[in-house]
Amino acid sequence: MMKYLQKLGKALMLPVAALPVAGILMGVGYLLAPGVMGVPGAETAGAAYTAGFLLVKAGGALIDNMAWLFAIGAAVGLADDHDGTAGLAGLVAFLMIQQLLSPAVVATVRGMDADAQAAWLLTAEGIAFSKIAGNCFIGILSAIIGGSMYNKFKGTRLPDWLAFFSGKRCVAIMTALVSILTSIVLLFVWPIIFDGLVALGNGVASLGGIGAGIYAFLNRLLIPTGLHHALNNVFWFDTIGLGDLSHFWAGDVMGQNGANWSVGMYMSGFFPCMMFGIPGAALAMIKTAKNKKAAIGLVVSAAICAFVCGVTEPFEFGFMFLCFPLYVVYAALYGIFAIVVYYVNFRAGFCFSAGATDLVFSASLPAAANTWMIIPLGIAAFVIFYAVFYFAITKFNLKTPGREDDVESDGSAAISSGDDKYAAIAAGVLAAVGGKENVKNYDFCATRLRFEVVDSSKVDEAACKAAGAVGVIRPTAETAQVIIGTQVQAVYDELKKLA
């Protein structure tokens, strides 16, 4: 089960990768045309306004249709060979479930007349079904159906008289049948699921800044399992009406379009932690390392990556399994800063993650507030993360990168050993996981190469690090994930030539 959840988490990164371009387009658009936001006295005509208006609408096309991106993109990510047929199957499932569970269809199935339907739509159950259209949860469920049906039926062979529907053509048919059955189940189950999500969201939202801190803490704590994606869908997208990211980039503020919370509060706390806290923690790791060259090779590039674009996996996976108690403290620091930024009224948003890039492009949006405070907040985060990590590492002799008893490599041997650094890393990693004869299947996500191996005892973590990897995690006895960083696709492309 955990293996599948991690696969789903990886698949969700494919549609999420479409969000940065939306953030850039909308950030520039709002900067050119503040009148689109309804700023008093701002121009609502002219070339700049027209250009900004078009950019805002272009970016909004993605933000407003995230459920479609999840249904198609995550289905492709879940397919064993990432075939586009799975994306089509995900779309089939999404369209059918969305239609069959629409309020009008549900009311008709239940035999309601117009007056009864109008009254029913005001009930908790009616509201639940009214949220089916464009719901990200339904989009992800559709991706699971589409991807699963593709993997199961892509090789189906039918009798000659039905041969036209064999293979991949069978996938859409089976997806449609399963989607109908799923819709029947959801007809009874969806109101319960929706009520549960609403209770979770409202419970945390009612706590104000404390709730934002709880959310930020759980977000980081769940990363090793991949379940943070499910949590994010409750708070960032309009799954239950609490869509912090969606409302932020739509140009809303508190009190607009149903936003009864301080828009941006579930994203703002990540900025000082990712941009400045991680570099502070990285410096503490270097200062306390036995092998400083190894620590520098492993954490400096990860810290730069976190600052610029908010990609934190290379840093987090570099120590979360070496010393998980420190990772819990790390997650708690996120929660504390989320509370602090809420009460000092620092507001910023992101489309991808809380790095400098998203901060710059979100600063012109209506919900953004006091973005200049990233400087004092960032300095505080750097100092606090550094002090906490330095104290914990030295006090409890924690095995952070560069402090492992057997660490010898600086993590850059393969990078400097050949004309093509990615080919060298790929060759080194392949050898370190036991060679191609030990690899049953391999894939990649945002920062990791994922291997399904025959014999996990042949996976040499030290050799992986010597090849240029950040580290290795083993979710199950038959899988290994090699942390590469943001250049993972370049390494994966070279790996395909070898495996």
N, C-alpha and C positions, 0 to 999 in steps of 0.2 A: 504494500500500500504506500509506504513512504517513498519507494522508488518511483511509483507512478506520480505521486504528488510533486516530486522534484522534477520529473519530466514535464508535468503541466506547468510548473513555475518557469522552466526554461522556455516552453512554447509561448507563454504569455509575453516574453520579452520581444518576440517578433512584431506583434501589433504595437506594443509600447514604443518600439523604435521609430514609429511613424510620428510620434508626438513632438520631438524636438523641432521639426520643420514647422509644425503648427505654432509652436511658441515663438519662433523667430519671426514668422510672417505676421502674427498678431501683435507682437511687441513693436515691430517696426511700423505696422499699420496704425496702432494707437498713438505712436509718437508723431506720425505725420498728420493724423486726423483726430485730435482729441475730441472734436465735435461728435464723432461716432459714439463716444461715451456719454454725451450729453453735458459736457463741461460748459458751464455758463460763459457766454461771450465768445466761445470758440467758433471758428469758421465752419460752416456747413456747406460750402461750395468752393469750387476752384480745383486746380490740378492736384495740389497736395492732398486735399480732402478726398478727391476721387481715388487717387492712388492708394491712400491709406484705407479707405473704405473697402476697396477690392482685396487688399492684403488681409484685412480683418476677416472678411467673408471667406477667403480662401483657407485661412487657418481654422476658422470656425467650422468649416466643412468636415474636418477631421475630429475636432473636439466634440461636436454635436452628434457624431455617428460612431463613437467609440465601440458601441455594442457590435456594429457591423465589422469593425476591424478585428475585434476579439473573435467573432464567429468564424471569420475567414482565415485570419492570420494564425491564430492559435491552432486551428485545425491542421493547417499546413505544418506547423511546428510539431504537432503530435503524430503526424504521419511518419512511418518508419523511414521512408525515403524522401520526405518533404515534397511529395508530388502535389501539383496544383489541383488534382482531382479531389483531394481531401478538403481543400478550401471551398470548392464548389459544393461538396457534401455539407460542410459547415453552414454555408449560406442556405442550402435547402432546408436544413434543420431549423435554422433561425427563422426563416420566413414562415415555415409551417407552424411552428410553436407560437410565434408572435400572432399569427392570424387566428389559430384555433383557440387561443386563450385571450383574445381581445374581448373587452366587455360586451360588445354587441353579440358576438358568437356565444359567449358563456350565457348571457341572458336569454338568448333564443333557445339554447339547449335546455335551459331550466324552465322554459315556458313562460317567461315573464312578458307582460304587456308593457307598453310605453311608460305608464305611470309607475308600475312596479319597478321597472328598470331604473327610472330616474331616482326613486327612493333607495334602491339597492346600491347605486353608485356612491351614495353618501355614507354607506356603512364601511366598516374596516375591510370586509371582504371585497366590496366593490372597488375600494381604493387600491387594494392589492392588485387586482386584475387590470386596473387602469394604468399601473406602472409596468406592465409587461412590455409595451412598445418601447423599443430602444433601451431595454434594460441590460446592463453589462453582465449581470449574473446569468441571464438567459443566453447572452452571447457566448459566454464561456461554456455553459452547459451544451449549447449547440456545437461548439468546437469539439467538445469531448465526444459527442455522438458522431459527428462527421469524421473525426480522426480515427475513432474506434472502428467505425463501419469500413473505412478505407483499409485499415490494416487487416481487418477480418476477411473482407470480400474482394480485395483487389485481384486475387488470383483465381476467382471462382470460374469453374468450367461447367457450362450448361449443355443439355442435349442439342443436337444439330439444329432442330427446329426453333430453338431459343438462343442459338449461338451468338446472335447479334448483341444480346444483353450480357454476354460473358465478361469476365475480367472487370476492368474499371467502370464499364457501363453499368455493372450491377450495383455499384456502390451507392449511387443516387437513389435507386429503387429501394434498397434496404434501409437507407437513411430515412427516406420518407415513411416507411412502415414503422420504424422505431420511433420517429418523431411523433407520429400519431399516437402510439402507445404511451410515449412520454407525456404528451399533452393530456391524455386521459388521467394519468397518475397525478400530474400537476394540477388538474382541475380540483382535486381534493387536498393536495399537499401544499400547493403554492401559497395559499393564505397563511398556513402555519409557518412556512419558511420566511415569508415576508414579515409576519408579526415578530418573529425571532430577531431578524435583522434590524427591524425598527426599534425593538426593545434595546438591543445592543447599542445602536447608534444614538438613540435618545438618552440612554443611561449615561453614556460617556459625554455626550453634548451638554447634558444638564449640569455637568461639573465644571463647565467653563474652562479656564486655564488648566486646572488639575486634570480635566478630561483629556485635553490636548497632550499633557505630559504622559498620561497613561497610554494613550494611543501611540505616541512616539516610542515609548519604552517597549511596548508589545511589537511594534513594527520591526525594530532592530532584533528583538529577542527571537522572533519567528523566522528570521532569515535562513538559519541552517536547515529548516524544514521546508522552506518554500511557501509556507502558509501565510506569509505576510501579504501575498498577492490577494488572497481572499479578504483579508482585513482592509487592505487599501481600497477595494471596490466598494466597501460600505462608506468610507469617509471621503474618498476622492471623486468618485463618479456617482451619477444620479441613480444608484441602485434602489435607494429607499427615500430619495428626496434630499439627502445630505451629500451633495456633490461639491466638495470644496474646490477641487481642481477645475471641474466643469464650470462652476459659477465664476471663479476667478478669471478664467480666460474668456468667458462670455462678457466680461466687463461689468459684472454685477458687484454690488457692495451689500452690506447688511441691510435688510429691509426690501431688497429688490428681487423680484421673481421667486419669491418663496424662501430666500436665504435669511433664516432667522438666527444666524450665528455670525460671528465676525469672520467674513470671508478671508481665507488664507491662513487661518489659525492652525489648521492641520498640516501645513507645509512649512511655515516660517521657521519653526524650531530646528529644522534640519540644516539650514544654511550655515549658522556659525559652527555647528558640529562637523559638518563635512568639509567646509572650506578651510577652517582653522583648527578645529579640535583634532582632526586626524593628523595633520602635520605636527601638532604638539605631541600627540601620542607617539608618532613615528620618531620624533627627536628623542623622546624618553627611551624608546627601544634601542636606538643607536647608542645613546649615552651609557646604557646598562649592558650592552652586548659584550660577550666575550670575544666574538669575532666581528668587529665593527665593519669590516669590508663586506662580510656576508649580509649583515643587517642593512647596510646602505643599499646594497644591490637589490634587496627584497622590498624595502619599505619606502624608499625615496620616490621612485616612479609611481608607486601606488598613492602616495600622499599628493603628488602633483596632479594625478588623474582625479582624485577626489576633489581637489580645489577647483580645477578647471571645469569639469563636467559632472561632478557628483557621483561618479562610479566608485563605489566603496568596496566591492567584493574583493579585489586584489589585496586590499589591506585587511579586511575582516577575516577572510579565510586563511590569511597568513598566521593568525594567532588564535582563532576561536576554538580550534580543536587541540591546540597545544596547551592552552590554559583557559578553559571555559569560564571559571569564576571571574576572571578579568573581563571576559566578554560580557558577562551579566552586568558588571560595573559600567562597562562601556555603554551598554544599552540604557542603564539608569541615568547616565550623564545626558543622553539625548532627551530623556523624559524631563529632567531638571531644566534644561535649556528651553524646551518647548513651553514650560510653564513661565519661565522668565520672559521670553520674547512676547508671550501673550500679554503680560501685564505691563511691559514697557511699550506696547503697541508698535512693535516692529512687524510689518507684514510684507511678505514676498511670496511668490508662487513659482511653480515649475511645471514644465510639460514632461521633462525627462527625469531630472533629479536636481538636487539642491547644490549645484555648482555655480561658479562665477558666471558662466554663459547664461544660464537661466535667470540669474539675478539681474543681469544687465537688461535682458529683454523683457522681464516682467515689471521693471521699475516704473514703466510709463502707464501701467494699467490702473484703473480706478481704485481697486482694493489695496494696491501697494501703499505702504505708509512707512515713513521714517526709515527708508532703506539705507540712509547714511549711517544708521546705527549698527550696520554690519561691522564697522570698524571697531568701536568699543566692545561690542558683543564678541567679535572675532578675537580680539586680543584676550578678552576674558576666557573664551573657550580654549585658546591656545595654551594659556598659562595653567588653567585648571586641568585640562586633559594631560598636559605634561606632568604636572605635579602628582596627580592621582596615579598615572601609569608608572612614574618613576618610583613613587613610594611603594606601590603594590609589587612591582617587579623585584625591587631590592629587599623589601621586608619579607616576602614569601618565596623568594628565589624562583620566580616563575620562568618557564621555558618559552620566552618569546623569541621571534626570529633573531638568530645570531647568538642565542644562549643555549641552544641544544648541545648536549654533550658531544654529539658526533658531527656537528656542523663543520665542514671544511671548505665548502665551495662558497663563492661570493654570488652565485646565481647568475653569472654572466659568461661562463666558459664557452657555451655554444654560440653566444652572440658575437664574440670576437674571433671565433675560430675559422670562419669561412667567408666566402664572398657573399653568400646569401644567408643572412642571419636567421630568417624564418625557416629555410630549408634545414639549417644546422640544428635549430631547436626541435623541429619536427623529427629529424632523424634521431636525435638524442633522447627525446621523450618516447618514441616508439621502441627504441632499444630498452629503455628503463622500465617499460610496462611489460616486458617479456618478449618483444618482437611481434611481427605480424601474425605468427602462428598462435600467439596467446590472445589475440584480439578477435572477439566474435563480432563486435559492432563498435562503432565510434561515432561521435557527434560533437557538437559544440554549442555553447550558449554565449552569453554576453562576455564572459571572461574565462570560461573553462573549457577544456577538452574533456569529453565524457567518454569513458571506455567501458565496454562490457567485456570482461576477460574470462578466459577458461580457468586459469589458476591465479588467484589473487596473491598467492605467496611469491610470485615472480615479479610483482610490482615493487620496484626499488625507489623509495621516496627520495633518498639521498641522491641517487642518479638523476632523478627528475629535476631536482633543484640544480644539480651540476649542469644540466642541459639548458637551464635558463628559466625553469618554472619557479613560481612563487612557493608552491607547496602542493600537497596531495591530500585529498580527503577520500574516505571509503564509505559511502552511504550503506552499502550492503556487501556481502561476501563476494559477490560476482561483479561489482562495479568499482571503478576508480575515477575520480575527477581530478584532473591536473590543472591547477590554477595558472593561467598564462598572463592574463591582463587584457587590455582593450585591443591588442593586436592578435587576438586569438584566431580570427578568421583567416588571417594571412598564414598563420601556422597550420591551421586546419587544411587550407588549400594545398600546402606543401605535403601534409600528411597523406592526403588522398593519392598523391603520386607514388607514395611509398608503401602504403598498407594494401 
